[in-house]
Amino acid sequence: MSAAPSPSGQRDPGLARERTALAWTRTAISFAVVGGVVLKRAIVPGLILLALAPVIYGLGRLAYTRPEKHKLVTATIIAVALVALVVSFTSP
């Protein structure tokens, strides 16, 4: 779907960026929730996941304010998610 044209007839690219920013916020909240759940079973991996939530939120804001950095931010978040996944599976 494309953005609705504005009264001047041009598309508003700001809507897509806003949805992207909201998606990054949801991802950060998800990391915080998973961190809280993991924290009940293993303290160190849970704390790591909880510490990653504000980092993910900050990187998402960076992608919103500086769209040219979007690929770098996406690659960083994927790397962080993979590390969190490994930590959660390797915890005792």
BAFI-3210 file (N, C-alpha, C; in Angstrom, 3 decimals, decimal comma, padded with zeros to 6 digits):
// residues 92
n [1|2|3|4|5|6|7|8|9|10|11|12|13|14|15|16|17|18|19|20|21|22|23|24|25|26|27|28|29|30|31|32|33|34|35|36|37|38|39|40|41|42|43|44|45|46|47|48|49|50|51|52|53|54|55|56|57|58|59|60|61|62|63|64|65|66|67|68|69|70|71|72|73|74|75|76|77|78|79|80|81|82|83|84|85|86|87|88|89|90|91|92]
n.u [000,833|000,432|001,224|-001,362|-002,207|-001,320|-003,145|-001,868|-001,252|001,015|002,758|002,913|005,741|006,262|004,506|005,193|007,673|006,913|005,431|007,499|009,098|007,354|007,294|009,919|009,776|007,914|009,435|011,488|009,987|009,154|011,616|012,117|010,017|010,517|013,004|012,250|010,786|012,751|014,420|013,264|014,064|016,834|019,264|021,442|021,244|018,670|019,009|020,743|019,093|017,156|018,757|019,271|016,926|016,545|018,649|017,901|015,601|016,757|018,342|016,331|015,105|017,202|017,151|014,768|015,192|017,390|017,223|019,017|020,713|019,444|019,934|022,249|021,333|019,342|020,871|022,405|020,437|019,518|021,822|022,030|019,670|020,237|022,403|021,088|019,328|021,099|022,237|019,973|019,391|021,663|021,832|021,966]
n.v [-001,185|002,223|005,487|007,829|010,433|013,819|016,949|018,568|016,819|015,249|012,395|011,468|010,775|010,560|008,977|006,280|006,261|006,853|004,558|002,714|003,628|003,126|000,352|-000,294|000,542|-001,262|-003,577|-003,095|-003,091|-005,735|-007,048|-006,221|-007,473|-010,198|-010,318|-009,902|-012,251|-014,225|-013,492|-014,550|-017,189|-017,269|-015,144|-013,569|-013,782|-012,684|-010,087|-009,132|-009,145|-007,309|-005,045|-004,630|-003,655|-000,720|000,000|-000,985|000,542|003,107|002,805|002,404|004,918|006,355|005,369|006,497|009,273|009,598|008,482|007,514|005,855|003,486|000,802|000,072|000,224|-001,743|-004,061|-004,075|-004,497|-007,030|-008,512|-008,117|-009,370|-012,016|-012,565|-012,328|-014,467|-016,648|-016,367|-016,798|-019,468|-020,797|-020,496|-021,793]
n.w [000,000|-000,669|000,594|001,347|-000,926|-000,285|000,232|-001,625|-003,597|-003,450|-002,178|001,271|002,812|005,474|006,940|006,615|007,842|010,437|011,116|011,031|013,143|015,251|015,100|015,851|018,483|019,517|019,228|021,073|023,429|023,401|023,774|026,378|027,760|027,232|028,449|031,108|031,578|031,159|033,188|035,462|035,443|034,869|035,946|034,820|031,864|031,644|032,642|030,686|028,407|029,283|029,455|026,795|025,729|025,993|024,337|021,835|021,463|021,302|019,000|017,155|017,189|016,107|013,505|012,720|012,873|011,274|008,372|006,464|007,775|008,093|007,132|008,522|011,170|011,118|010,596|012,931|014,909|014,179|014,683|017,464|018,287|017,559|019,251|021,716|021,474|021,404|023,953|025,548|025,005|025,822|028,508|031,841]
ca.u [000,000|001,179|000,655|-002,389|-001,694|-001,699|-003,956|-001,090|-001,088|002,235|002,663|003,539|006,614|006,371|003,687|005,971|008,707|006,253|005,145|008,782|009,485|006,490|007,734|011,121|009,334|007,331|010,535|012,149|009,085|009,213|012,861|011,959|009,123|011,255|014,015|011,583|010,440|014,006|014,972|012,714|014,787|018,286|019,430|022,360|020,648|017,526|019,525|021,285|017,955|016,569|019,669|019,214|015,688|016,749|019,565|017,077|014,755|017,607|018,712|015,131|014,964|018,228|016,653|013,682|015,695|018,408|016,841|020,133|021,385|018,483|020,538|023,161|020,521|018,698|021,901|022,763|019,344|019,531|022,952|021,661|018,655|020,908|023,156|020,106|018,819|022,152|022,336|018,804|019,438|022,838|021,797|021,692]
ca.v [000,000|003,474|006,537|008,628|011,726|014,984|017,868|019,134|015,792|014,493|011,406|011,841|009,678|010,554|007,932|005,048|006,425|006,770|003,144|002,069|004,013|002,382|-001,045|-000,387|000,669|-002,560|-004,530|-002,823|-003,565|-007,198|-007,449|-006,002|-008,510|-011,466|-010,202|-010,118|-013,671|-014,970|-013,106|-015,439|-018,469|-017,062|-013,714|-012,876|-013,574|-011,775|-008,715|-008,751|-008,806|-006,055|-003,956|-004,415|-002,968|000,699|000,121|-001,185|001,729|004,207|002,567|002,646|006,379|006,781|005,059|007,429|010,629|009,587|007,325|006,977|004,874|002,408|-000,516|-000,169|-000,024|-003,041|-005,090|-004,092|-005,113|-008,466|-009,070|-008,107|-010,411|-013,308|-012,721|-012,581|-015,816|-017,578|-016,261|-017,402|-020,924|-021,381|-020,278|-023,043]
ca.w [000,000|-000,674|001,436|000,692|-001,381|000,502|-000,558|-002,729|-004,609|-003,242|-001,110|002,538|003,231|006,927|007,534|006,649|008,862|011,744|011,358|011,318|014,503|016,164|015,072|016,688|019,873|019,875|019,355|022,350|024,486|023,362|024,419|027,815|028,275|027,204|029,492|032,399|031,696|031,307|034,492|036,483|035,420|034,866|036,208|033,900|030,536|031,768|032,747|029,371|027,544|029,766|029,097|025,354|025,350|025,688|023,189|020,634|021,318|020,832|017,600|016,351|017,069|015,159|012,165|012,406|012,675|010,213|007,560|005,690|008,633|008,312|006,925|009,639|012,365|010,945|010,780|014,349|015,661|013,887|015,429|018,888|018,476|017,496|020,503|022,780|021,273|021,845|025,412|026,185|024,866|026,470|029,966|032,570]
c.u [000,872|000,469|-000,365|-001,794|-002,171|-002,548|-003,188|-000,836|000,174|002,034|003,404|004,428|006,743|005,565|004,448|007,047|008,110|005,925|006,419|009,231|008,638|006,875|008,984|010,747|008,726|008,412|011,254|011,287|009,111|010,481|012,749|011,084|009,831|012,345|013,438|011,229|011,699|014,614|014,463|013,492|016,291|018,546|020,275|021,760|019,450|017,960|020,100|020,146|017,287|017,450|019,628|017,977|015,896|017,707|018,785|016,179|015,562|018,017|017,518|014,878|015,996|017,778|015,551|014,215|016,725|018,159|017,990|020,917|020,532|019,111|021,475|022,387|019,866|019,697|022,301|021,690|019,286|020,661|022,635|020,634|019,285|021,716|022,200|019,549|019,832|022,266|021,163|018,817|020,614|022,844|021,416|020,265]
c.v [001,240|004,494|007,338|009,960|012,853|015,906|018,479|018,105|014,961|013,499|011,892|010,687|009,577|009,451|006,623|005,130|006,317|005,317|002,381|002,386|003,267|000,904|-001,241|-000,282|-000,644|-003,621|-004,340|-003,306|-005,087|-007,706|-007,285|-007,090|-009,859|-011,454|-010,437|-011,575|-014,506|-014,691|-014,008|-016,755|-018,294|-015,558|-013,019|-012,714|-012,620|-010,330|-008,227|-008,346|-007,510|-004,858|-003,648|-003,624|-001,476|000,932|-000,015|000,023|002,906|004,033|002,773|004,130|006,934|006,528|006,023|008,815|010,722|008,383|006,737|005,927|003,618|001,022|-000,876|-000,512|-001,400|-004,173|-005,202|-004,783|-006,618|-009,144|-009,150|-009,205|-011,800|-013,581|-013,031|-013,994|-016,853|-017,558|-016,956|-018,932|-021,567|-021,158|-021,582|-023,126]
c.w [000,000|000,208|000,643|000,250|-000,471|-000,358|-001,738|-003,826|-004,445|-002,096|000,118|003,006|004,750|007,585|007,631|007,725|010,255|012,091|011,699|012,732|015,530|016,221|015,926|018,166|020,354|020,056|020,682|023,515|024,549|024,036|025,933|028,432|028,318|028,276|030,872|032,624|031,928|032,680|035,619|036,564|035,536|034,947|035,149|032,499|030,571|031,857|031,420|028,440|027,974|029,403|027,607|024,927|025,099|024,526|021,890|020,404|020,767|019,385|016,671|016,159|016,102|013,727|011,756|012,092|011,564|009,315|006,741|006,474|008,828|008,157|008,069|010,909|012,269|011,161|012,248|015,174|015,410|014,649|016,919|019,170|018,444|018,763|021,652|022,675|021,752|023,361|026,088|026,086|025,580|027,983|030,666|033,046]
res [m|s|a|a|p|s|p|s|g|q|r|d|p|g|l|a|r|e|r|t|a|l|a|w|t|r|t|a|i|s|f|a|v|v|g|g|v|v|l|k|r|a|i|v|p|g|l|i|l|l|a|l|a|p|v|i|y|g|l|g|r|l|a|y|t|r|p|e|k|h|k|l|v|t|a|t|i|i|a|v|a|l|v|a|l|v|v|s|f|t|s|p]
***
